[in-house]
Amino acid sequence: MISRHLFKTALIAALTTPVAFAAPDFEFSDRDLTTSGDVILFVGPDGTLSPQAAQVDAATDGRLSAALESEAFEGLFGLPLSLRAMAPFSTVTVIGTGDEPLSARQITDLGGYAAIVNDQDAVAVLADGLLTEVEGVGAYLAKGYALSSYTFTKYKTFDEENPAPIDYTVSVYSSDPAAESKFDSDLAYLVEGVTLARDLGTEPGNTLWPAEFVDRVRSAYRGVDNVRIRVLDADDIRRRGMGALMGVGQGSIHDPRLMVVEYTGGDRGDAPIALVGKGITFDTGGISLKQNNGMWLMKSDLSGAAAVAGTVLAAAKRGEDVNVVGVMPIAENMPSQDAIRPGDVLTTMSGKTIEIMSTDAEGRLLLADAVYYAQQEYEPKMLVNIATLTGSAARAMGDDYGAVITRDIELSLDMMEIGKVAGEDVWPLPLHPSHFEQIASLIADIKNTGGQPGASIGAAVVGTFVDETLPWVHLDIAGVDWRETETPTSPIGHAGWGVRFMDQLLRSDQD
């Protein structure tokens, strides 16, 4: 007889077939602008109109330039001015560009601002005339627009008074022939990777558990070339001696998984870059139970694994010339008669033992087995782990920076440059020998928490299982994975943080 829980789980799954967010359709055109509908264009502080914008001004009999003058439009970066009664157009929206040459990141942000001012209407975006040396400007505008327009409406009920979002088209007018191909063959896949991460990070815990996470990710990769997926179930995890991963997941009725996605885009035999992401599908804290205030957000404690899944997907779909392996340990941290307790000792895959001081310091336990597995199985040339690991990092960084911790400050500085380009900034926190001393255990090799600062202590636990000669980057994204305020390219909600950062890391490996 099927249990009530299993029946309920099956029913929920049947009623909530995933409906992925669909970005607007983007059309690229080098033809003259059609003089109708809504238009978005960009103007700097000097008020100079590009040839495209001048066409709009001429079509309005000079009312555009007159309005900019009368409104004293300053052209500050991202500042919008929406002008109505601009016949033959419905609305003409002008967005400031600032007076400095624009980077690809800034152009992407301008595309995000364009999405913010547009209300799901077909719109023409004029891409020419921006002060920049970036090729394919229209592609980056489209990328920013797509990232900014993300919504998660899967569980919304719509009616006549509250209509569902509609499909619409964004026409990007650009004379740059590189724009369309750059977007269609590259940046659109990056948007898809971010979307996958956001979808996974937003999904409720009652509809996304370890096995379901695996199924969702596997479905996203269906038909993608040069990809191999392997999944370790609970029996496999036990056989490999992954006592830390198994320990975290054993309190849940949903068994843990270890999901590995290998993408071979470089030369066969070349060492891959390993990306390892924490995937707690829901974190109650276990026996060390969290307070209820804010616990709902622990559905996104899988943000690291979601970012890894999205990053490898983007690289594989665009055919990046790199070998990369994504390792995602997935578990649900629940209190039960089978859950681990404070004071328990777990034996990891490496043979090292960990004394549990708090079952709410569980992410580092998953990573301990996962980073060791990645090294043993793939001998990577670099290892990056990413996790919503500590409140300490969130308090230190706020929502402006992800925390980056390495053994080598020069590597940390390199990561800062990657973040600046990607649009996901990081800032270094220290990793000192004393941090490793603070996790010494009286009865085991180490303990899973203890001492301050908490973010560095968490990194030290993970670092215990990483070869000291291997370039290693620890990303703690606890403060940036979920946004309470929007940015140009991240609406309120799950940010999919880390996909753009790690994507840029993979690109920089080819430079």
N, C-alpha and C positions, 0 to 999 in steps of 0.2 A: 504493500500500500504506500502511495506517495505521501510524504509528510506534508503538513500544512505549510511549513516554511518553503519546501521545494516547490509546492504548487503555487504559492504566492510569488516566489521568485520567477517561475516560468511565466506566470500571468503578467507580471510587470514587464518582463523582457518582451513579451508578445505585443503589449500595448504601447511600447515606447521604442519602436523601430527608429534607429538614429536618422535624423534629418540634418545633414550637414549645412552649415551656413554657405550660401552661394554669394560670392562677391558680384558686384555689378558687371555687366558685360562691357568690355572696353573695345572701342573701335578707334583705330588710328587713321588719320586722314591728313593729306597734304594739300587738299583742295581748299578753295576759298570758303570762308565760314558762311553757313546758311543763316540768313537774317531772320531768325525766329527763335522762340523758346528761351531757355535760361543760359546765361553765359558767365563763366568765371575767368577772370584774367588777372595778371600780376603787374604791379607797378611799384617802382621804388620811390624814395623820398623826393627825387627831383621831378617826379610827375611825368617823365618821358614815356610816351606810349610806344610799344613795339609796333611793327608794321601790321600785325594781326589786330592789336588793340586799336590802332588808328582806323582800321576798317570798321570796327564797332563804332568808333566815334563818328565816322563819316555817315554810317547807316542811321545814327541817331541825330544827324544834323548838328553835331557838335555838343549835344547835351551831356555826353559823358565827360568830356574835358571840362565843361562849365561846372558840372556837379562836383568834380574833384577839387576845383578851385574854390567853389563856394563852401564846401565842407572842410576846406583846409586839410585835405587828406595828407597825412604825414608819411605814409609808406613804411611804417614800422613793421618789422618782420612778423608775419602772421596776423596782422591787424586787418579785419575785414570791413568793408563798407558795401552794403547792399542797396542798390538803387532801383527803384521801381519807376513806372511811367517812363520807361526808356524804349518806347516803340521804335522799331518793330519787334524788339525783344520783350519777353515777359519780365525778366529781371536781369540786371547786370551786376555782378558782384566783383568787387576789386579787392585783392588781398595784397598787403604790403610785403615787399621782399627784403627790406633793409638796403643798405648801401655798400655792403661788402660782397665780394665774389662768393657764390653759393657752392657748398659741397653737396655730394650726393645725399648725405644725411639731411641737409637742410631742404633740398628739393623734395625729398620724401615727406618731410614735415609739412611743406606747403601743400602737397597733395592731400595730406591729412586734414589740414585746415579747410581745403576745398570741400571735403566730404562733410565736415562739421556744419558748414553753412548751407549745404544742400539737403533738402528734405525728400529724399527718395524720388527725385524727379529726373527725367532725362536732362542731361546738361552737356554743354560744350565747354571744354577746358582748353584754354589757349596756352600752348607750351613754349612758344618761341619768345625770344627777346629777354630771357633771364640772363643776368650777369654771372656766367659760369664757364668753366672749361670742361665740365662733365658732358660726355657723349650720351645720347639717348635720354635727354631730359624728360621727354614725355613718358618714358617707361618708369622713371622714379616717381613722377607725379601719380601715375596709375597705381604703383605699389603703395604709396602713402594713402591714397584714396581708399584702396581696398582694405588696408589694415585698419583704418579709422572707421570704416563702415560696418565692421563686424557686429553681429548681434546673435544672441542665443535665445531663440523663441520656441524651442521644442516643446515646452510644457505650458505655453501660453494658450489661452482660449480667445479666439477672435470672432467678432461679429460685425454687424454694420456700423455700430458706433465705435468699435475698436478694430479696424481692418488689419489684416495681416500685411506684413511688408511685401511690396511688389517688386518684381524684377524690372530693372530699368537699365538704360544704356548711358555710359559716359563716353562722349566723343572727344578724343584727344587730338587737337589740331596741332600738328608738328611737321616742320619741313625736314626734320632729321630722319633719314631712312633707317637709322639704327634703333629707333625707339620701339617700333612694333616687334622686331625680332628679339630685342633685349628683354622685353616684357614677356612675350609668349614662350620663349625658350629658356628663361632664367627666372626673372623676378616673380612671375606668377606662381612658380613652384615654391619659392620662398614664402609667399603669402599662404599657399596651401599648407606648408609645414607649420606656420604659426597658427593657422586655423585649426589644424588637428590638435595642437597642444592646448589651445583655448577650449575647444570642445571637450577634451578629456578633463581639463582642470575645472570645468564648470559643471560637469555631470554630477548629479547627486550620488551619494554613497549607496543608496538602495537600488540603483540601476547600474552601478559600475563597481565590480569587485575584481580580484586578480585575474580570474579566468576570462571575465568579460573584457577587461582591459586588453588582454592578449588578443581576443577575437577582434576587437575594434581596430587595433593596430595592424593586425594581419590583413584585415579587409582593406585598409588604406594602401597597403603595399601590393595588392593583387595586380599582377601583370607588369610590375616594374622590373626592368632588366637588371641583371648582375647583382641580384639580392638573394641572400639565403637567410631563412629564419629558422631558428631552433628554440624550443621551449622546454625547460626543465620543470616537471611537475613535482609534487611533494615527495614522491618516492625517489626521484632523481636527486632532489636537493639533499635528502637524507643520505643517499648512497655516496654523494660527494663530500659528505661531512660538513655541510654548511649549517652548522648549529646555530649561528647567529641569525641568519635569515629565517630558518625554520622556527627558532624560538620566538621571534616577533610575531609570526603568523599563526602560531599554534593555538592561540586563544580564540581564533575566529572559526566559524563554520566554513568559511571560504579558504581553502588551502592556498598557500603562497605559490608563486611562480618565479622563474628567472627567464626572462625573454631576451634573446640575442638576435640582433639584426646585423648581418654582415653585408656590406656593400663593397664590391671590388671594382672600382673605377680606374685605379692605377695599375701599375705593372704587377702581375702575379708574383708573389714572393716578397714584395716590398712590405715592410712592417706597417701596420695600420695605425691610425690615431684611434685610441679607445675613448669613447664617451660613456660614462656611467651615471645613471640617474636614479635617484631615490623615488620609489613608487609606492607610497602608502595610500591606498585607495580611500581609507578613512582612518583618522587617528584620534581615538578616544583618550590616549595616554596609557591605555592598558590598566593594570592594577594601580599604577600611579595616576589615577584618573584626573583628567583636566577639569577645570571649572566649566560650567555650562556657558558662561558668557563668551561668545565668539567661537564656541566649538563647531558650529555649523560650517565654518570656513575650513575645517580640517578635511573636507572633501577634496580640497586642492593640495593636500600634502603629497600628491603624486606629481607635482609640477616638474620636478627634475626629470623623471622618467618620460613625462609627456614632451618635454623640450627635446630630449634625446630622440624620441620617436619622430618628432617633426623635423629635426635637423637632418637626420639621415635620409628621411623621405625627400626633402628638398634637394639634397646633394645627388641622390640616386636618380630622381626624375629629370634633373637638368644634365646628368651625365658628367658630374664633376670628376676631374682626373685625380682621384685620391682613393686610397683604401681606408675605410673607416668601419669600426664595429661599435654598435650601440648595445650596451648591456643594461638591462632594466630589471632590478629586483623588485618584485611586486608583492605586497602583503597588506592585510588589514589588521590594525592594532586594536584588539578588543579585550575587555576583561571577561574572564570566565573561569570555570574550575580547571581548565587546561592551560590558562595563560601563565607566562613566566612571572616570577615575583622579584621584588627587590631582594638582593642577597643571593639569588641564583647565580650559577656559573655556567656559561655556555662555551663550548669548544668550536672554534671557527674552522673553516676549510684549511687554513694555514697551519692548524695545530695549536695556535696561540689561544689562550683562554681569556674570557672577559667576565668579570664580576658585574652583575647588574645592580647599580645604585638607584636607577630610576627607569621604570619601563617606558617612561615618556621620552627618554633619550634613545629612541628606537631607530631613527634614520641612519645613524652611524653604524648600527649593527648590520643593517642591510648592506651598507656600503663596504663594511669590512670584508664580507664574503665576496661581494661583487667585484671589488677592485682586485682582490687576489685572484679570483677566477679569470678576469680579463688578462692579467699578466701571465698566468700559467697557460692559458689556452692560446693567446694571440701574440705574446711578446711585443707589445706595442712600442712605437717610438716616442709616444707621448700619451699621457693619461689625464683626462679631464673628468672630474666628478662634479655633479651639480645636484643641489638639494635645498629644499626648504628646511634647513637644519636647526637653526637656533633663533629664539627671540632676541638673543644678544646681538646678532647681526642686524636684525630689523631695528632695534633701538639705536644702534650705532649709525646706521646708514639711512634710516627713513626709507622713503620710496624713491630716492634719487639715484642710489647706487646699489648694485649687488656687491657683496663682499668677496674679494679674491684673496686667497691665502696660498702662498707657495713657500718652498724652501729657499728660493732664489729671488731677491728683490728685482733683479733685472728682468726676470720672467714676469713678475707682477707688473712692471712698467710696460712690458710688451702687451700684456693683457689690457692695460688701460688704453693703449692706442687702438687695439682691436675694438674695444667697446665704443670709443669715440666714433670710429668709422661706422660701426654697426647700428648705432643709435640705442645701445644698451650699455650704459656706463657702469664701470666697476671701480672700486677703490680698495687699496690693500689694507689688510689687517695683519698683525704680526704672527709669526710662528717661532717661538723661542724654546730652547731646550727645557726650560722650566715647565712649559706646558705639557711636555711628555712626562716629566717627573711628577706632576700633579695627578696623573692618571695611573700611577703605580698602585697596585692592589696588594693587600696583606695576604690574600689567599689565592689569587689568580695572577696571570701575567699583567693584565691591566684591568681597570674599571671603566665603565662606560661614561662616567661624568665625574666632575669634581673640580673645584677651583674656578678661577676667573682669569681672563675674560672667557665667557662661555663659548663664543664663536671659535676662538683659537683652541680651546679645549676639545671641542667637537672635531676640528680639523686634525688635532693631534691623534685622536682615536683612529680616524681614517688613515692618517699618514703612517701609523704603526704598521699598516698592511701594504704600504707602497714602497717598493725598492728605492733606496735613497739615491741611486744613480739615475733614476728615470725622471725625465721632466714631468712634473705633476702640478696640476692646477685644481684647486678646491674652490668651488663657487657656492657660496651660501646666499640663496635668493629669497630668504624668508620675508624680507621687507618689500620686495618688488614684484612678486608673482601675482598679487591681487591688488587692483587699484581701486581706491575710493574716490579718486578724482581722475578725470580724463587727461590724456596728453594728445598731441596731434595724431599719434598713430596707435594709441591704446585707449579704447573706451573704458568706462567704468566696468569693473569685473576682472575676469582672468586675463592676464596680459600675454600669456604664451611666452613669458620672458625666458631668454636663453637660446631660443631658436636663431634669432638674428645674430647673437653674439657668437655662438658656436659655428654657425654658417660662415661668418666672416673669418673665423679661425681656420676653417677648412680651406677657404679661398686663399688666405695668406700663406698657407702651406705650399701653394703653387707659385708664389711670387719669387 
